[in-house]
Amino acid sequence: MSRIVVLDPNIVNMIAAGEVVERPASVVKELMENSIDAGAGSISVSVLDGGKNLISVNDNGCGMDPDDLAAAFESHATSKVKNNLDLRTIATLGFRGEALPSIASVAQVRAVSRTKDSTGAHSIEIDYGQKQAVKPCSADYGTTIEVRDLFYKTPARRKFLKTRNTELSHVTEQFTRIALAHPEIDMTLSHQEKELYQLYACQSIRQRIKELFSSQISENLIHTQSEEKGLDIQALLGRPEIARTNTRFQYIFLNGRFIRDKFITHAIREAYRGLLEPDRFPVVFLFLQMPYEDVDVNVHPTKIEVRFYNANLVHSQILGCLREKLLGTDLDIPAKIAPADSRIPASNVAKTTGPENQKVVDAMADFFKKHRPVQSQHNLQFTPGKTASARTGTIIEKKAGAVQIHESYLIMQTEDGFVVIDQHALHERIIYEDLRARLGENKLESQKLLIPESFELTDIQADAVDKHHDIIEKLGIELEPFGPKTMAVQAFPVLLSGANPAEFMQDLLDLITDPQLTRDTDKLLEELLCMAACKAAIKAGQRLTESEIEQLLSDRERVQSSSRCPHGRPTTIKFTIGELEKQFKRT
């Protein structure tokens, strides 16, 4: 008896579903793309329980007649590809004919559709691949597809679905990608019958970004464009001050399709070279148009990967366009000058009295004495033995145990040579150790802000704040609602008073909405501490006084692992006299 058998068509579809349908967000993506290909001017998405119980996508596109409605759920049935020549110039988002049959093989599906020249609508129901007959029904023009109980007959796959909020965050991300790529279409997203987003076609892309993200992002974008050698580039580049902790805020679109590509990502990174710290990533919205025959989108079932026929040209064009704009734009921001004896601006610290509050004041004073760097070069007192310019490479401090140079590094003599210390990396390690020690004892001491610092957040971010309330409270951060999609920082930890509360919260939101981190509370807290230490530490290019240098070196002796910052970068590099003499050919 032969061991090789031809698989049942439904099993084939279930296997294909493993590539196409990973989670509810995958269904949302495929159905919305079908709606766009159908010429829809309006798309409405509604989900229940993060999409695990229901995904409904309604559009006003061209619709399907009874025959097409039945054929649409057959394997590799599509209206978008007729022959092999069509594969060379794919202009639609969907074309494989896998999405609908794959979805219908792992869920309960009901589709209702009506063409504009039809007097009535028709529907079809499919239960895990078992199709019913097409029936007449009543409905408006367009198509509505409802997907219920995803993976309900395959518990082994359903158990891999995450919590409601996690799945909703993935659904929202897919909705966001498509909404940005097609601002000409009205789109709405609802969850548990609550409207999350209502986007209108009359909005500009900048307005749409504001609705999907925040006004802080939309107001800090720089527009640039170029058209050369068949590649049209439109880009909105985030100013360096709104850079993030990861690449999640880099959206790349090619011919209306969201993509990820290592060549383009590298071009973006290079365009910002020298403008960002090494561990920061720019916010970028990049829209590309090129001839369909110059790119292959038939690389992967999810269609997120593409293959350029001339990747080097694409890389150089994007890099040139972005880099030229960034270098030709004034990216300076107003200096945030703080009082020399306080990291929190005096106008923003609530006045306190009484013994309990005095403890906080004393703790703040003690910490500032140890950690406070001068945050401005204004009103510096120069004394004999110091020069007035560090940017020329001239030694600034001469009397301290270490000579600051380029306002970034400290040089200190040792018995057998000298060491070069990165002031930011060292201070980052010191603050990190202090944060860990104090969190081990209790939550961080916080100080009320006289003027609350407000920030915008999405519904997903608001859910994350609620979910991780204990961690946020442990960090000494006190939050309160401050209006629609807005919260305010009412109190902020003393140890982090060198950081801007609103900017700090934006980075915190990035971390607590990262699915990779939220699965592990300890890892999340570790990332938060690393981020907090980096935010509060003195920066490269920041001039220090002699006493501040001495304090930094003194603190260096009391912390563990002072040779590395929390991110693993070295804080100190050693040079011996022998190595120096070799350079001068003295040995």
C-alpha positions in Angstrom: 0.0 0.0 0.0 1.3 3.4 -1.0 2.4 5.6 1.9 2.0 8.8 -0.1 -1.6 10.2 -0.3 -3.1 13.3 -1.7 -4.3 15.5 1.1 -7.9 16.5 1.5 -8.5 20.1 0.1 -9.6 21.3 3.5 -6.5 20.0 5.2 -4.4 21.8 2.5 -6.2 25.0 3.4 -5.6 24.5 7.1 -1.9 24.0 6.4 -1.9 27.2 4.3 -3.7 28.9 7.1 -0.6 28.3 9.3 1.3 30.7 7.0 -1.4 33.2 6.3 -3.5 33.2 9.6 -1.2 33.5 12.6 -3.6 35.4 14.8 -6.7 37.7 14.6 -4.6 40.6 13.3 -3.7 38.4 10.3 -7.4 38.1 9.4 -7.9 41.8 9.8 -5.0 42.5 7.4 -6.2 40.1 4.7 -9.8 41.2 4.8 -8.9 44.9 4.8 -6.6 44.4 1.8 -9.4 42.6 0.0 -11.7 45.6 0.7 -9.1 48.0 -0.8 -8.6 45.9 -3.9 -12.4 45.9 -4.3 -12.3 49.7 -4.6 -13.8 50.5 -1.2 -14.0 54.2 -0.2 -15.0 53.2 3.4 -13.9 50.3 5.6 -15.2 49.5 9.0 -13.5 47.0 11.3 -15.1 45.6 14.5 -13.6 43.0 16.8 -14.7 41.3 20.1 -12.3 39.9 22.6 -9.2 41.1 20.7 -10.6 39.4 17.6 -10.6 35.9 19.1 -14.5 35.8 19.2 -15.4 38.0 16.3 -13.8 40.0 13.4 -16.1 41.9 11.2 -15.0 43.9 8.2 -17.5 45.9 6.2 -16.8 47.9 3.0 -18.6 49.7 0.2 -16.5 48.2 -2.5 -17.7 46.6 -5.8 -19.2 43.5 -4.1 -19.6 40.0 -5.5 -22.4 38.2 -7.3 -23.6 34.7 -6.2 -21.1 32.9 -8.4 -18.1 34.9 -7.3 -19.2 34.7 -3.7 -19.0 30.9 -3.8 -15.8 30.8 -5.8 -14.0 33.3 -3.5 -13.6 30.6 -0.8 -12.1 28.0 -3.2 -8.3 27.5 -2.9 -6.2 29.7 -5.1 -9.3 31.5 -6.5 -8.6 35.1 -7.3 -9.8 37.8 -9.7 -6.4 39.6 -9.6 -4.1 37.3 -11.5 -5.1 35.7 -14.9 -1.7 34.4 -16.2 2.0 34.4 -15.5 2.5 37.8 -17.1 0.3 39.3 -14.4 2.8 38.1 -11.8 5.4 40.5 -13.1 3.3 43.6 -12.6 1.2 43.0 -9.4 -0.7 46.1 -8.6 -3.1 44.7 -6.0 -2.5 44.0 -2.3 -3.9 40.4 -2.5 -3.3 38.1 -5.4 -2.5 34.6 -4.2 -6.1 33.4 -3.6 -5.2 31.9 -0.2 -6.6 34.3 2.3 -10.4 33.5 2.3 -10.2 29.7 2.0 -7.4 29.7 4.7 -9.5 31.8 7.1 -12.6 29.7 6.4 -10.8 26.5 7.2 -10.0 27.6 10.8 -13.1 29.5 11.8 -16.8 30.1 11.3 -17.3 32.6 8.5 -20.3 34.4 7.1 -19.9 36.6 4.0 -22.6 38.9 2.7 -22.1 40.8 -0.6 -24.0 42.9 -3.1 -22.9 44.5 -6.4 -24.0 48.0 -7.3 -26.1 46.8 -10.2 -27.8 44.0 -8.2 -31.3 44.3 -6.7 -30.4 42.2 -3.7 -27.5 40.7 -1.7 -26.4 37.1 -1.2 -24.7 35.3 1.7 -22.6 32.2 2.3 -21.7 30.5 5.6 -18.7 28.2 6.1 -17.8 26.3 9.2 -14.2 25.1 9.4 -14.1 24.5 5.6 -17.7 23.1 5.3 -19.5 25.4 2.9 -23.3 25.9 2.8 -25.2 27.0 -0.3 -25.3 30.7 -1.3 -28.5 32.3 -0.2 -30.3 35.6 -1.0 -30.5 38.1 1.8 -30.9 41.8 2.5 -27.8 44.1 2.7 -26.4 47.3 1.3 -23.9 47.6 -1.5 -20.4 46.2 -0.8 -19.2 43.2 1.3 -19.3 42.2 5.0 -17.3 39.3 6.2 -17.7 38.0 9.8 -15.1 35.6 11.3 -16.1 34.0 14.6 -14.3 31.7 17.0 -10.9 31.6 15.4 -9.2 28.2 15.8 -12.1 26.9 17.9 -11.8 23.4 16.5 -8.0 23.3 16.8 -7.4 24.0 20.6 -3.6 23.3 20.1 -3.5 26.5 17.9 -6.0 28.5 19.9 -4.0 28.2 23.1 -1.1 30.1 21.5 -3.3 33.2 21.2 -2.5 35.8 23.8 -4.6 37.9 26.1 -7.4 40.2 24.8 -5.2 43.3 25.1 -2.2 41.7 23.4 -4.3 40.5 20.4 -6.0 43.9 20.2 -2.6 45.6 20.1 -1.7 43.4 17.0 -5.0 44.2 15.4 -4.5 47.9 16.0 -1.0 47.7 14.5 -2.3 46.1 11.3 -5.1 48.7 11.1 -2.6 51.5 11.6 -0.3 50.2 8.8 -3.2 50.0 6.3 -4.7 53.3 7.4 -1.4 55.1 6.9 -0.8 53.5 3.5 -4.3 54.5 2.3 -5.3 57.9 3.7 -7.8 58.3 0.8 -10.2 55.8 2.5 -12.5 56.4 5.4 -11.7 53.8 8.1 -13.0 53.0 11.6 -11.9 50.4 14.2 -14.1 49.3 17.1 -13.5 46.9 20.0 -16.2 45.6 22.3 -18.5 48.0 20.4 -16.4 50.9 21.5 -15.0 53.1 18.7 -11.2 53.3 18.9 -10.5 55.2 15.7 -12.6 57.1 13.1 -10.4 58.3 10.3 -11.7 60.4 7.4 -10.4 60.5 3.8 -10.4 64.3 3.9 -7.6 64.2 6.5 -3.9 64.9 5.6 -1.4 62.2 6.3 -0.1 64.3 9.1 -3.6 64.6 10.6 -4.0 60.8 10.3 -0.7 60.3 12.1 -2.0 62.6 14.9 -5.1 60.5 15.3 -3.2 57.2 15.2 -0.3 58.2 17.4 -0.1 61.7 19.0 0.2 65.4 18.3 3.7 65.2 19.7 4.8 63.0 16.8 2.7 64.7 14.1 4.0 68.2 15.0 7.6 67.1 15.0 7.8 65.6 11.5 9.9 67.1 8.7 8.6 66.6 5.1 10.9 65.7 2.2 10.5 64.3 -1.2 12.4 63.3 -4.3 11.7 61.7 -7.7 14.5 60.2 -9.6 15.3 57.1 -11.7 11.7 55.8 -11.4 11.6 56.0 -7.6 9.2 58.5 -6.0 10.0 59.2 -2.3 7.7 61.0 0.1 8.9 61.0 3.7 8.0 62.5 7.1 11.1 62.4 9.3 10.9 62.6 13.0 13.1 65.2 14.7 15.8 63.6 16.9 14.1 64.6 20.1 11.2 62.2 19.5 13.4 59.2 18.7 12.3 56.0 20.3 13.9 53.0 22.0 13.1 50.6 19.1 12.2 50.6 15.4 8.5 50.1 15.9 7.9 53.7 14.8 9.5 53.3 11.4 6.7 52.7 8.8 7.8 51.9 5.3 5.3 51.7 2.4 5.9 50.6 -1.1 3.1 51.1 -3.7 0.5 51.2 -0.9 1.9 48.1 0.9 3.5 48.1 4.3 6.9 46.3 4.1 10.1 45.6 6.0 13.4 45.7 4.2 16.9 45.6 5.6 18.3 47.8 2.8 15.8 50.6 3.6 16.2 50.2 7.3 19.9 50.6 6.9 19.4 53.7 4.7 17.3 55.3 7.4 19.8 54.5 10.1 22.6 56.0 8.0 20.6 59.1 7.3 20.4 59.9 11.0 24.0 59.0 11.7 25.5 61.5 14.1 22.1 62.9 15.0 21.0 60.3 17.5 22.5 58.4 20.4 23.4 54.8 19.5 20.5 53.3 21.3 17.8 55.6 19.9 15.8 55.0 16.7 14.2 57.7 14.6 10.5 58.0 13.9 10.0 57.8 10.1 7.1 57.5 7.8 8.4 56.6 4.3 6.2 56.3 1.3 7.7 54.9 -1.9 6.3 54.5 -5.4 8.1 52.6 -8.1 7.2 50.6 -11.3 5.6 47.3 -10.3 7.9 45.4 -12.6 10.9 46.7 -10.6 10.0 44.8 -7.4 8.9 41.2 -6.6 6.2 41.1 -3.9 5.6 37.4 -4.3 8.2 36.4 -1.8 6.3 35.4 1.3 2.6 34.6 2.0 2.2 37.5 4.4 3.6 39.8 1.6 5.5 41.9 4.1 8.8 41.1 2.5 9.8 42.2 -1.1 12.7 41.8 -3.4 14.0 44.7 -5.3 15.6 44.2 -8.7 18.1 47.0 -7.9 18.3 47.2 -4.1 21.5 49.3 -4.1 19.8 52.0 -6.2 16.8 52.0 -3.7 19.2 52.3 -0.8 21.3 55.1 -2.3 18.2 57.1 -3.4 16.5 56.9 0.0 19.7 57.7 1.9 20.5 60.7 -0.3 17.0 62.1 0.0 16.7 61.7 3.8 20.3 62.7 4.6 20.2 65.8 2.5 17.0 67.0 4.2 18.2 66.3 7.7 21.6 68.0 7.3 19.9 71.0 5.7 17.4 71.4 8.5 17.9 73.3 11.8 17.4 70.5 14.3 18.5 72.4 17.4 16.0 72.5 20.2 15.8 75.2 23.0 18.1 74.4 25.9 16.3 73.2 29.0 18.1 75.1 31.7 17.6 73.9 35.2 18.7 75.5 38.5 22.1 74.4 39.6 20.8 72.9 42.8 17.9 70.9 41.4 17.2 68.5 38.6 13.4 69.4 38.6 12.9 73.0 37.5 12.1 75.0 40.6 8.8 76.3 39.1 7.5 72.7 38.8 8.2 71.4 42.3 5.4 71.7 44.8 6.4 73.6 47.9 6.3 71.3 51.0 6.6 71.8 54.7 6.6 69.5 57.7 8.9 66.7 58.9 7.8 64.1 56.4 8.2 66.4 53.5 11.6 67.6 54.9 12.8 64.0 54.6 12.1 64.1 50.9 13.8 67.5 50.6 16.9 66.2 52.4 17.0 63.1 50.3 16.8 65.3 47.1 19.5 67.5 48.4 21.7 64.5 49.2 21.2 63.0 45.8 21.7 66.3 43.9 24.9 66.8 45.7 26.1 63.5 44.5 24.6 63.3 41.0 23.7 66.8 39.8 25.5 67.8 36.6 25.4 71.3 35.3 22.7 71.2 32.5 23.8 74.4 30.8 27.1 76.1 29.8 25.7 79.5 30.8 27.0 81.4 33.8 30.0 79.1 34.3 32.7 80.5 36.6 36.1 80.0 35.0 39.1 79.9 37.4 42.8 80.0 36.8 44.0 76.6 35.5 40.9 76.1 33.3 40.4 77.1 29.7 37.2 78.5 28.2 36.7 76.0 25.3 36.5 72.3 25.4 35.2 71.8 21.8 38.6 72.5 20.4 40.0 69.6 22.2 41.7 71.7 24.8 41.9 70.3 28.3 39.2 71.9 30.6 39.8 70.7 34.1 43.4 70.8 35.4 43.2 70.7 39.1 40.9 67.7 39.6 41.9 64.1 39.8 40.7 63.8 36.1 41.1 66.6 32.8 37.5 66.7 31.0 37.9 66.8 27.2 35.4 67.5 24.5 32.8 67.9 27.3 32.3 64.1 27.1 35.3 62.2 28.4 37.4 62.3 31.6 41.1 61.4 31.5 42.7 60.2 34.7 46.3 59.2 35.4 47.0 55.7 36.9 50.1 54.1 38.2 51.0 52.4 34.9 49.3 54.8 32.4 45.9 56.5 32.2 42.2 55.8 31.7 39.6 57.5 29.5 36.1 57.6 31.1 32.8 58.1 29.2 31.0 60.4 31.6 27.5 59.5 30.3 28.1 55.7 30.5 29.6 55.9 34.0 26.9 58.1 35.4 24.3 55.9 33.8 25.8 52.9 35.7 25.8 54.8 38.9 22.2 55.8 38.7 21.2 52.3 37.6 22.8 50.8 40.7 21.1 53.4 42.9 17.7 52.6 41.3 18.1 48.9 41.8 19.1 49.3 45.4 16.3 51.6 46.3 13.7 49.5 44.5 14.8 46.5 46.4 13.9 48.3 49.6 10.7 50.0 48.6 9.2 52.1 45.8 11.2 55.1 44.7 10.7 58.4 46.5 8.7 60.8 44.4 8.1 64.5 44.4 4.8 66.2 43.5 5.0 68.5 40.4 3.6 71.9 40.8 2.5 71.9 37.2 1.5 68.4 35.9 3.2 67.2 32.8 0.6 65.9 30.3 1.1 63.4 27.5 -1.1 61.7 24.9 -1.7 58.0 24.7 -3.7 55.5 22.6 -6.3 53.1 24.0 -3.8 50.3 23.8 -1.3 52.3 25.7 -3.9 53.2 28.3 -4.7 49.6 28.8 -1.0 48.9 29.2 -0.7 51.6 31.9 -3.6 50.0 33.7 -2.1 46.6 33.4 1.3 47.7 34.6 0.1 50.1 37.3 2.1 48.3 40.0 5.4 48.7 38.2 4.7 52.4 37.4 3.7 53.1 41.0 6.9 51.2 42.2 8.9 53.6 40.1 7.4 56.5 42.0 5.3 57.8 39.1 1.8 59.1 39.9 -0.6 59.4 36.9 -4.1 60.8 36.6 -6.5 61.2 33.6 -6.2 64.7 32.1 -8.7 64.6 29.3 -9.6 62.5 26.2 -6.6 60.2 25.4 -4.4 62.3 27.8 -2.9 61.6 31.2 -0.7 63.8 33.4 2.3 63.0 35.5 1.4 64.3 39.0 4.5 63.1 40.8 7.9 61.9 39.5 10.8 60.0 41.2 13.5 62.1 42.7 16.2 59.9 41.3 15.0 60.6 37.8 14.5 64.3 38.2 17.1 64.9 35.4 14.6 63.5 32.9 11.6 65.2 31.4 8.5 63.5 32.8 6.4 63.6 29.6 9.3 62.4 27.4 10.1 59.7 29.9 6.5 58.5 29.8 6.6 58.1 26.0 9.6 55.8 26.2 7.9 54.0 29.1 4.8 53.5 27.0 7.0 52.0 24.2 8.4 49.4 26.6 5.1 48.4 28.4 3.4 47.9 25.0 6.2 45.7 23.6 4.8 42.1 23.5 8.3 40.7 23.8 8.8 42.4 27.2 5.4 42.2 28.7 5.6 38.4 28.8 8.3 38.7 31.4 7.8 41.2 34.3 11.4 41.0 35.5 12.8 41.7 32.0 10.4 44.6 31.6 11.5 46.1 34.9 15.1 45.7 33.9 14.5 47.5 30.6 12.7 50.3 32.5 15.6 50.7 34.9 18.1 50.9 32.0 16.0 53.4 30.2 15.5 55.5 33.3 19.2 55.5 34.1 20.0 56.6 30.5 17.4 59.4 30.7 18.6 60.8 34.0 22.4 60.6 33.4 24.6 63.4 32.3 25.0 63.6 28.6 27.9 63.7 26.2 28.8 67.3 25.4 27.8 68.5 29.0 30.5 70.5 30.8 31.2 69.4 34.4 32.7 71.4 37.2 35.7 70.2 39.2 33.6 69.2 42.1 31.2 67.3 39.9 34.1 65.4 38.3 35.4 64.5 41.7 32.0 63.3 42.8 31.5 61.2 39.7 34.9 59.5 40.3 34.1 59.0 44.0 30.8 57.3 43.1 32.6 55.1 40.6 34.4 53.4 43.4 31.3 52.4 45.3 29.2 50.8 42.5 29.5 47.3 41.2 30.4 46.6 37.5 31.5 50.2 37.0 33.4 49.2 33.9 30.2 48.8 31.9 27.0 50.8 31.5 23.6 49.0 31.9 23.5 48.4 28.2 26.9 46.8 28.1 29.0 49.6 26.7 32.4 50.2 28.4 32.6 53.2 30.7 36.4 53.1 30.9 39.2 52.3 28.5 42.7 51.8 29.9 46.0 52.7 28.3 49.4 51.7 29.6 52.6 53.7 29.4 54.1 50.9 27.3 51.3 51.2 24.8 51.8 55.0 24.6 55.6 54.6 24.2 55.0 52.2 21.3 52.9 54.8 19.5 55.8 57.4 19.9 58.3 54.8 18.8 60.2 54.9 22.1 60.5 51.1 22.5 
